[in-house]
Amino acid sequence: MRRPIRHLLPLAVLLTGCLASTQEEVQLGASYAQQINAKLPIVQDPEVTAYVNRLGDSLAKVADTRGLQWHFYVVDSKEVNAFAVPGGYVYVNRGLIERLGKMDELATVLGHEIGHVTQRHTMKQQQKGQAVGIGATLGCVLTRICNTPGAGDLVNLGAGALMAGFSREDEAESDRVGIAYALRAGIDPRGMIRTFEILLAERKEKPEGLEAMFQTHPLEESRIQQAREIIAQIPASQMVGLTEDTPAFQRFKARVKSLPPSPAGK
């Protein structure tokens, strides 16, 4: 059996002073990822893993200027969410993948999360002392543990969030660079707008189903408008021939949907 999420708490760190070096970031990210992968139900299907890494790598190679080793994972959770930890580790929940219709939608989700890493948002939070309590944060944003009885000791640690503490400016910056990464990779960045529209529509119909996603990635109409404005400024010549969807993505999505049901409570 997997140990409770609270056992992630020993990972909590507080970085002060200068922003950590890339080497320190990679070491920190590897430590986080090791614990996350031990505690969360990561999809082990080879086809699913291979596809999400191929797509993620196609974006990371046009985004990364520091030579990070990137790793992409699908979390076997029906909760709708995606997140990244420092050093090049990106996670997307099965629940989000199953709601997306085209490849460019997933690509822009990954591009957004890659942006949090390339722009070093988490490391800047930690520099400000906002990253104590990673265990509580992960428990809240990856599952519904914060909505269950007895979760108060996890939530009320006086801790900032690893992902939920991103500022509006951080989210806007990740949207902006995510659009740029998709464009550089030859992928239609308008997938980001469609993803936002899918999530907003579902929030109106089933608000309880998107609690984790909107806790970590606040989404308002203004954010969609900003994405539209950024894309509208791209020269028309650069928007020709971009990839919106592929048979490989549709096979990937079908494979994800064919997996056994996600573990209870995930």
C-alpha positions in Angstrom: 0.0 0.0 0.0 1.1 3.5 -0.7 2.0 5.5 2.4 0.0 8.6 3.2 0.9 11.8 1.4 1.9 13.3 4.8 5.2 11.4 4.5 6.2 13.8 1.9 6.6 16.5 4.6 10.2 15.7 5.3 11.0 17.0 1.8 9.9 20.6 2.8 12.7 23.0 2.3 13.3 26.7 2.6 15.8 28.3 0.3 16.9 31.8 1.3 19.4 34.3 -0.1 20.4 33.9 -3.7 18.4 31.9 -6.2 19.6 28.4 -6.3 21.9 27.2 -9.0 20.7 25.0 -11.8 22.6 22.1 -10.2 20.8 22.7 -6.9 17.5 23.0 -8.7 18.1 19.7 -10.5 19.0 18.0 -7.2 15.9 19.4 -5.5 13.7 18.4 -8.4 15.0 14.9 -8.4 14.4 14.5 -4.7 10.8 15.8 -5.1 10.2 13.5 -8.1 11.5 10.5 -6.3 9.1 11.0 -3.5 6.2 12.0 -5.7 6.6 8.9 -7.9 6.7 6.7 -4.8 3.5 8.1 -3.4 1.3 8.8 -6.4 -0.2 6.3 -8.8 2.0 6.9 -11.9 0.7 5.2 -15.1 3.3 2.5 -16.0 1.8 1.7 -19.5 4.8 1.8 -21.9 2.8 3.3 -24.8 1.3 6.0 -22.6 4.6 6.9 -21.1 6.4 6.9 -24.5 3.9 9.2 -26.1 3.7 11.8 -23.3 7.5 12.0 -23.3 7.8 12.3 -27.1 5.3 15.2 -27.0 6.9 16.8 -24.0 10.4 16.5 -25.4 9.3 18.1 -28.7 8.4 21.2 -26.6 11.2 21.0 -24.1 13.9 21.0 -26.8 12.8 24.4 -28.1 12.2 25.8 -24.6 15.2 24.7 -22.5 18.4 26.7 -22.6 20.0 25.0 -19.6 20.3 21.4 -20.8 17.9 19.9 -18.3 16.9 16.3 -18.5 13.1 16.3 -18.9 10.7 13.7 -17.6 7.0 13.6 -18.3 4.5 11.5 -16.3 0.8 10.6 -16.4 -0.7 10.4 -12.9 -3.5 7.8 -12.7 -5.9 10.2 -11.1 -9.4 11.2 -12.3 -8.8 14.7 -10.8 -8.2 17.3 -13.5 -4.7 18.8 -13.0 -1.2 19.2 -14.2 1.9 20.4 -12.5 5.7 20.6 -12.6 8.5 20.5 -10.1 11.9 22.1 -10.5 14.6 20.6 -12.7 12.4 19.3 -15.5 9.7 17.0 -14.1 6.2 17.5 -15.5 3.1 15.6 -14.5 -0.4 15.6 -16.1 -3.3 13.8 -14.5 -5.3 11.2 -16.5 -8.5 13.1 -15.7 -7.2 16.1 -17.7 -6.1 14.0 -20.7 -9.4 12.4 -21.0 -11.2 15.7 -21.3 -9.0 17.0 -24.1 -9.9 16.4 -27.7 -6.8 17.3 -29.7 -3.0 17.0 -29.5 -2.4 20.8 -29.5 -4.5 21.1 -26.3 -2.3 18.7 -24.4 0.8 20.2 -25.9 -0.1 23.7 -24.6 -0.8 22.2 -21.2 2.7 20.7 -21.2 4.1 23.9 -22.6 2.6 25.9 -19.8 4.1 23.5 -17.2 7.4 23.6 -18.9 7.2 27.4 -18.6 7.0 27.2 -14.8 10.3 25.3 -14.9 12.1 27.4 -17.5 11.0 30.6 -15.8 12.0 29.1 -12.4 8.8 30.1 -10.7 9.0 27.5 -7.9 12.6 28.4 -7.2 11.7 32.0 -6.9 8.9 31.1 -4.5 11.3 29.1 -2.4 13.8 32.0 -2.3 10.9 34.1 -0.8 10.2 31.3 1.8 7.0 30.2 0.2 7.7 26.5 -0.3 7.5 25.0 3.2 4.9 22.2 3.3 5.3 20.6 -0.1 3.7 17.4 1.3 0.5 19.3 2.2 0.5 21.0 -1.2 0.9 17.9 -3.2 -1.8 16.2 -1.2 -4.2 19.0 -1.9 -3.6 19.5 -5.6 -3.2 16.0 -6.8 -6.1 14.4 -5.0 -9.1 15.5 -2.9 -7.4 14.7 0.4 -7.9 18.3 1.5 -11.6 17.7 1.3 -11.6 14.6 3.5 -12.0 14.4 7.3 -8.8 14.6 9.2 -7.0 16.5 6.5 -6.7 19.7 8.6 -3.3 18.7 10.0 -2.0 18.7 6.4 -3.7 21.9 5.3 -3.1 24.1 8.3 0.7 23.9 8.4 1.2 27.6 7.9 2.9 26.6 4.7 2.9 28.2 1.3 2.2 26.2 -1.8 4.6 24.7 -4.3 2.2 25.1 -7.2 -0.9 26.9 -5.7 1.3 29.9 -4.7 2.0 30.9 -8.3 1.1 34.5 -8.8 -1.1 35.8 -11.6 2.1 37.1 -13.2 3.6 33.6 -13.0 0.6 32.1 -14.6 0.5 34.7 -17.3 4.1 34.3 -18.0 3.7 30.5 -18.3 0.8 31.0 -20.7 2.9 33.4 -22.8 6.0 31.1 -23.0 3.8 28.0 -23.5 2.3 29.7 -26.6 5.8 30.5 -27.8 7.0 26.9 -27.2 4.1 25.4 -29.1 4.7 27.7 -32.0 8.4 26.9 -32.1 7.6 23.2 -32.1 5.2 23.6 -35.0 2.1 23.0 -32.9 -1.0 25.2 -33.1 -0.9 27.4 -29.9 -4.7 27.9 -30.2 -5.0 24.6 -28.4 -4.4 26.6 -25.2 -7.5 28.6 -25.8 -9.6 25.5 -26.5 -8.3 23.9 -23.3 -9.3 26.9 -21.3 -12.7 26.9 -22.9 -13.2 23.2 -22.1 -12.2 23.7 -18.5 -14.4 26.7 -18.0 -17.4 25.0 -19.6 -17.0 22.0 -17.3 -16.5 24.2 -14.3 -19.9 25.7 -15.0 -21.5 22.2 -15.2 -19.6 20.3 -12.6 -17.6 22.7 -10.4 -16.6 20.0 -7.9 -14.8 18.1 -10.6 -12.2 20.7 -11.2 -11.3 21.7 -7.6 -7.6 20.7 -7.9 -7.0 22.3 -11.2 -8.5 25.7 -10.3 -6.7 25.7 -6.9 -3.3 25.5 -8.7 -4.2 27.3 -11.9 -6.7 30.1 -11.4 -8.6 30.6 -14.6 -10.7 33.6 -15.5 -12.1 34.9 -18.7 -9.4 37.6 -18.7 -6.7 34.9 -18.9 -8.4 33.5 -22.0 -8.6 36.9 -23.5 -4.9 37.5 -22.9 -4.0 34.3 -24.6 -6.2 35.3 -27.6 -4.4 38.7 -27.8 -1.0 37.1 -27.7 -1.9 34.7 -30.5 -3.5 37.4 -32.5 -0.1 39.2 -32.6 1.6 36.2 -34.2 2.2 37.0 -37.9 -0.2 35.1 -40.1 2.7 33.5 -42.0 3.8 31.8 -38.8 0.4 30.3 -38.2 0.4 28.3 -41.5 0.9 24.6 -41.5 0.9 24.2 -37.7 -0.2 20.8 -36.3 -3.5 20.7 -34.5 -4.1 17.0 -34.1 -2.5 13.7 -35.0 -3.5 10.0 -35.2 -0.8 9.3 -32.6 -2.6 11.5 -30.1 -5.9 9.9 -30.7 -4.3 6.5 -30.2 -2.7 7.8 -27.0 -6.0 9.1 -25.7 -7.8 5.9 -26.5 -5.0 4.0 -24.7 -5.4 6.1 -21.6 -9.2 5.7 -21.6 -8.7 1.9 -21.9 -6.7 1.6 -18.7 -8.3 0.2 -15.6 -10.2 2.7 -13.5 -8.1 5.1 -11.5 -7.5 4.1 -7.9 -10.3 5.0 -5.5 -9.9 8.5 -4.1 -7.4 9.6 -6.8 
